[in-house]
Amino acid sequence: MQGTPGNWSGSDDTVGFSLMSFQMSPEFREAVVKRALTCRDRVSTEARDALRRAVNNYVTVDGFRPGTAASAPHYKLNPMVTRDVQGNDHLAGAVLRVWYESHDELREIAASHLESCGVPIMEPDFSRGEMGAGLNDHPLMEAAASFTGDHPETDEDAAILVMELMTGTFLLDAGEEGEPGGGQLASLLEDALDALRQLPAGAAAWDEIIPGFSDGVAGIIEGKKSERKLARSVDNLFAEICEEYGGLAEFFQWNAERWFVANLSAGVDLAEAHGLAVKLKELLSEYGPIHERAAVAWEEMERAKRRMDLMPAITSAGKSLDDLMAADDGPGGGPFRQRTAVGEGDSLVLSETGEHNDSPNDPLNQNHSATGTGAAREEAFHEVPPCQIEDYLLMRLEIQELDKENDDLERQVKTLKEQLYETRSVGEGLRLALAYKEDGSVEEVEFPILEDVKAAVELATERFRDRLLFQCNSESTIEDNPFKWPEQVWKALEWLATSYYDSRIGVAMNPDLDVSCREASGMWYKTSQNDNTMALYRNAYTTRVNGRIIWLGEHIGKGTGFDPRRTIRIGFDWDRTLQKVIIGYIGRHQTTSAS
């Protein structure tokens, strides 16, 4: 294995799985990824599903839609995963988990060796994305060094990795340039320790200098621990914002792909970055559910008002986070870390790299629009004055309102067409209601003339009292119901007493009650009342029969709006005890959270 990069990935005395992947030689890293992807069917369901989710969430493959990378062939998927495991703890952890579970025989050999060396064994927790760190003096180091001599037939890198995972300890070599605590600093500290060892016990320095120095070192250690914890927390907040609300990045013109602690300008207070990230996430949690246009006008007006209240604060918080990032290179003089987000619907694919992608197809290099990603989006954001941003957001709202009005007009045209068709259907029904005798004379056929919904209900009550039981609740409107087509109400009640009733008692089989109801009455039949809505607005969805509560889970209806002249609902349920259809509601559209 190669040396590790210069930064710890975990908090306190831990390192992230991505650091383990980075430390591997390119050949071994590729072998680990290849085995994990090809052995997915040989491990536990949990490990396999975790790898699939991680690949879909954090890896992009050319030719595959975001969120579907796990279905790519190995020759395309392997290089992408091999690249991305070096910068993503969750992806690296999922890969290592499958790789670890696929090595049954090697795990047995490693466990036996560790027991003989007296090194404790524990089951690795891959969900944390990190594990403990051990330097040269860790007991595992000696056990790993002796393993090759005892088991020359095994691959040394694979065996050491298994033992690291099995003990929850990642071995760090502190003696090479560029590693955590290594190089010149390690040499300097070792010289200082030697000087202290050689210092006579009676030297005045033990009382005058060293206690203060020791306290200072202890304070620095505690301070750096707290700082690393806070940095980890800030990076986690950045990642959560990008994963949950990355689709809004272009809308608000963020440069969120650069939001990493490693990219903060020199001297930036981590507490300030943490406070801004917390504030932005809270604002987005309120804004996210109302970003899309509502289905009805009154709700959209409420949403639009709330959006306008939140947008300036969100825009300001996002710009403040952008301003905390360094202008060109990262704080250490190296390239920026990039989080490339590709949103499609509700899917978001993230990948982290240590350098800019210079590919001609890379969206970070496309400067063709003011709302592009990467450098183009950064330039657009900083060049647009705040007043123009507000004008842009207002224009977006006006466009949404115009789209909503257009949708409403289209629905009105559709409703008018349906009413015309239904009027023609009623006329056709009246014509067919007249039957001719064989001698050519007209035979009078009884056809009810109904003035209103009340008349339809009274007629159905009289004719079908052995099949229908009307127990309409207090939310119903039968008297003075303004519905314009009482004939259709009658036909729907007649259908309940005939076709529906026969299907319930088993006299006739009806494979599609909705089609049957539409053919008989011109109204639709549904059984899809929402349980939460029924429980919340109980008075509209229940009735009582002989002291029993009857839930009205089925309904017949016409119209999709809230105009009682054109919309009606008949709520009912089949009662096995009475062998009757219990009709508990007749009126306009029943109460819902939208009404």
Secondary structure in CASP SS format (residue, H / E / C, confidence):
PFRMAT SS
TARGET T0000
AUTHOR 0000-0000-0000
METHOD secondary structure of the structure
MODEL  1
M C 1.00
Q C 1.00
G C 1.00
T C 1.00
P C 1.00
G C 1.00
N C 1.00
W C 1.00
S C 1.00
G C 1.00
S C 1.00
D C 1.00
D C 1.00
T E 1.00
V E 1.00
G E 1.00
F H 1.00
S H 1.00
L H 1.00
M H 1.00
S H 1.00
F H 1.00
Q H 1.00
M C 1.00
S C 1.00
P H 1.00
E H 1.00
F H 1.00
R H 1.00
E H 1.00
A H 1.00
V H 1.00
V H 1.00
K H 1.00
R H 1.00
A H 1.00
L H 1.00
T H 1.00
C C 1.00
R H 1.00
D H 1.00
R H 1.00
V C 1.00
S C 1.00
T H 1.00
E H 1.00
A H 1.00
R H 1.00
D H 1.00
A H 1.00
L H 1.00
R H 1.00
R H 1.00
A H 1.00
V H 1.00
N H 1.00
N H 1.00
Y H 1.00
V C 1.00
T C 1.00
V C 1.00
D C 1.00
G C 1.00
F C 1.00
R C 1.00
P C 1.00
G C 1.00
T C 1.00
A H 1.00
A H 1.00
S H 1.00
A C 1.00
P C 1.00
H H 1.00
Y H 1.00
K H 1.00
L H 1.00
N H 1.00
P H 1.00
M H 1.00
V H 1.00
T H 1.00
R H 1.00
D H 1.00
V C 1.00
Q C 1.00
G C 1.00
N C 1.00
D H 1.00
H H 1.00
L H 1.00
A H 1.00
G H 1.00
A H 1.00
V H 1.00
L H 1.00
R H 1.00
V H 1.00
W H 1.00
Y H 1.00
E H 1.00
S C 1.00
H C 1.00
D H 1.00
E H 1.00
L H 1.00
R H 1.00
E H 1.00
I H 1.00
A H 1.00
A H 1.00
S H 1.00
H H 1.00
L H 1.00
E H 1.00
S H 1.00
C H 1.00
G C 1.00
V C 1.00
P C 1.00
I C 1.00
M C 1.00
E C 1.00
P C 1.00
D C 1.00
F H 1.00
S H 1.00
R H 1.00
G C 1.00
E E 1.00
M E 1.00
G E 1.00
A E 1.00
G E 1.00
L C 1.00
N C 1.00
D C 1.00
H C 1.00
P H 1.00
L H 1.00
M H 1.00
E H 1.00
A H 1.00
A H 1.00
A H 1.00
S H 1.00
F H 1.00
T H 1.00
G H 1.00
D H 1.00
H C 1.00
P C 1.00
E C 1.00
T C 1.00
D C 1.00
E H 1.00
D H 1.00
A H 1.00
A H 1.00
I H 1.00
L H 1.00
V H 1.00
M H 1.00
E H 1.00
L H 1.00
M H 1.00
T H 1.00
G C 1.00
T E 1.00
F E 1.00
L E 1.00
L C 1.00
D C 1.00
A C 1.00
G C 1.00
E C 1.00
E C 1.00
G C 1.00
E C 1.00
P C 1.00
G C 1.00
G C 1.00
G H 1.00
Q H 1.00
L H 1.00
A H 1.00
S H 1.00
L H 1.00
L H 1.00
E H 1.00
D H 1.00
A H 1.00
L H 1.00
D H 1.00
A H 1.00
L H 1.00
R H 1.00
Q H 1.00
L C 1.00
P C 1.00
A C 1.00
G C 1.00
A C 1.00
A C 1.00
A H 1.00
W H 1.00
D H 1.00
E H 1.00
I C 1.00
I H 1.00
P H 1.00
G H 1.00
F H 1.00
S H 1.00
D H 1.00
G H 1.00
V H 1.00
A H 1.00
G H 1.00
I H 1.00
I H 1.00
E H 1.00
G H 1.00
K H 1.00
K H 1.00
S H 1.00
E H 1.00
R H 1.00
K H 1.00
L H 1.00
A H 1.00
R H 1.00
S H 1.00
V H 1.00
D H 1.00
N H 1.00
L H 1.00
F H 1.00
A H 1.00
E H 1.00
I H 1.00
C H 1.00
E H 1.00
E H 1.00
Y H 1.00
G H 1.00
G H 1.00
L H 1.00
A H 1.00
E H 1.00
F H 1.00
F H 1.00
Q C 1.00
W C 1.00
N C 1.00
A H 1.00
E H 1.00
R H 1.00
W C 1.00
F C 1.00
V H 1.00
A H 1.00
N H 1.00
L E 1.00
S C 1.00
A C 1.00
G C 1.00
V C 1.00
D C 1.00
L H 1.00
A H 1.00
E H 1.00
A H 1.00
H H 1.00
G H 1.00
L H 1.00
A H 1.00
V H 1.00
K H 1.00
L H 1.00
K H 1.00
E H 1.00
L H 1.00
L H 1.00
S H 1.00
E H 1.00
Y H 1.00
G H 1.00
P H 1.00
I H 1.00
H C 1.00
E C 1.00
R C 1.00
A C 1.00
A C 1.00
V C 1.00
A H 1.00
W H 1.00
E H 1.00
E H 1.00
M H 1.00
E H 1.00
R H 1.00
A H 1.00
K H 1.00
R H 1.00
R H 1.00
M H 1.00
D H 1.00
L H 1.00
M H 1.00
P H 1.00
A H 1.00
I H 1.00
T H 1.00
S H 1.00
A H 1.00
G H 1.00
K H 1.00
S H 1.00
L H 1.00
D H 1.00
D H 1.00
L H 1.00
M E 1.00
A C 1.00
A C 1.00
D C 1.00
D C 1.00
G C 1.00
P C 1.00
G C 1.00
G C 1.00
G C 1.00
P C 1.00
F C 1.00
R C 1.00
Q E 1.00
R E 1.00
T E 1.00
A E 1.00
V E 1.00
G E 1.00
E E 1.00
G C 1.00
D C 1.00
S E 1.00
L E 1.00
V E 1.00
L E 1.00
S E 1.00
E E 1.00
T E 1.00
G C 1.00
E C 1.00
H C 1.00
N C 1.00
D C 1.00
S C 1.00
P C 1.00
N C 1.00
D C 1.00
P H 1.00
L H 1.00
N H 1.00
Q C 1.00
N C 1.00
H C 1.00
S C 1.00
A C 1.00
T C 1.00
G C 1.00
T C 1.00
G H 1.00
A H 1.00
A H 1.00
R H 1.00
E H 1.00
E H 1.00
A H 1.00
F H 1.00
H H 1.00
E H 1.00
V C 1.00
P C 1.00
P H 1.00
C H 1.00
Q H 1.00
I H 1.00
E H 1.00
D H 1.00
Y H 1.00
L H 1.00
L H 1.00
M H 1.00
R H 1.00
L H 1.00
E H 1.00
I H 1.00
Q H 1.00
E H 1.00
L H 1.00
D H 1.00
K H 1.00
E H 1.00
N H 1.00
D H 1.00
D H 1.00
L H 1.00
E H 1.00
R H 1.00
Q H 1.00
V H 1.00
K H 1.00
T H 1.00
L H 1.00
K H 1.00
E H 1.00
Q H 1.00
L H 1.00
Y H 1.00
E H 1.00
T H 1.00
R H 1.00
S H 1.00
V H 1.00
G H 1.00
E H 1.00
G H 1.00
L H 1.00
R H 1.00
L H 1.00
A C 1.00
L C 1.00
A E 1.00
Y E 1.00
K C 1.00
E C 1.00
D C 1.00
G C 1.00
S C 1.00
V E 1.00
E E 1.00
E C 1.00
V C 1.00
E C 1.00
F C 1.00
P C 1.00
I C 1.00
L C 1.00
E C 1.00
D C 1.00
V H 1.00
K H 1.00
A H 1.00
A H 1.00
V H 1.00
E H 1.00
L H 1.00
A H 1.00
T H 1.00
E H 1.00
R H 1.00
F C 1.00
R C 1.00
D C 1.00
R C 1.00
L E 1.00
L E 1.00
F E 1.00
Q C 1.00
C C 1.00
N C 1.00
S C 1.00
E C 1.00
S C 1.00
T C 1.00
I C 1.00
E C 1.00
D C 1.00
N C 1.00
P C 1.00
F C 1.00
K C 1.00
W C 1.00
P H 1.00
E H 1.00
Q H 1.00
V H 1.00
W H 1.00
K H 1.00
A H 1.00
L H 1.00
E H 1.00
W H 1.00
L H 1.00
A H 1.00
T H 1.00
S H 1.00
Y H 1.00
Y H 1.00
D H 1.00
S H 1.00
R H 1.00
I H 1.00
G C 1.00
V C 1.00
A C 1.00
M C 1.00
N C 1.00
P C 1.00
D C 1.00
L H 1.00
D H 1.00
V H 1.00
S H 1.00
C H 1.00
R H 1.00
E H 1.00
A H 1.00
S H 1.00
G C 1.00
M C 1.00
W E 1.00
Y E 1.00
K E 1.00
T C 1.00
S C 1.00
Q C 1.00
N C 1.00
D H 1.00
N H 1.00
T H 1.00
M H 1.00
A H 1.00
L H 1.00
Y C 1.00
R H 1.00
N H 1.00
A H 1.00
Y H 1.00
T E 1.00
T E 1.00
R E 1.00
V E 1.00
N C 1.00
G C 1.00
R E 1.00
I E 1.00
I E 1.00
W E 1.00
L C 1.00
G C 1.00
E E 1.00
H E 1.00
I E 1.00
G E 1.00
K E 1.00
G C 1.00
T C 1.00
G C 1.00
F C 1.00
D C 1.00
P C 1.00
R C 1.00
R C 1.00
T C 1.00
I E 1.00
R E 1.00
I E 1.00
G E 1.00
F E 1.00
D E 1.00
W E 1.00
D E 1.00
R C 1.00
T C 1.00
L C 1.00
Q C 1.00
K E 1.00
V E 1.00
I E 1.00
I E 1.00
G E 1.00
Y E 1.00
I E 1.00
G E 1.00
R C 1.00
H C 1.00
Q C 1.00
T C 1.00
T C 1.00
S C 1.00
A C 1.00
S C 1.00
END
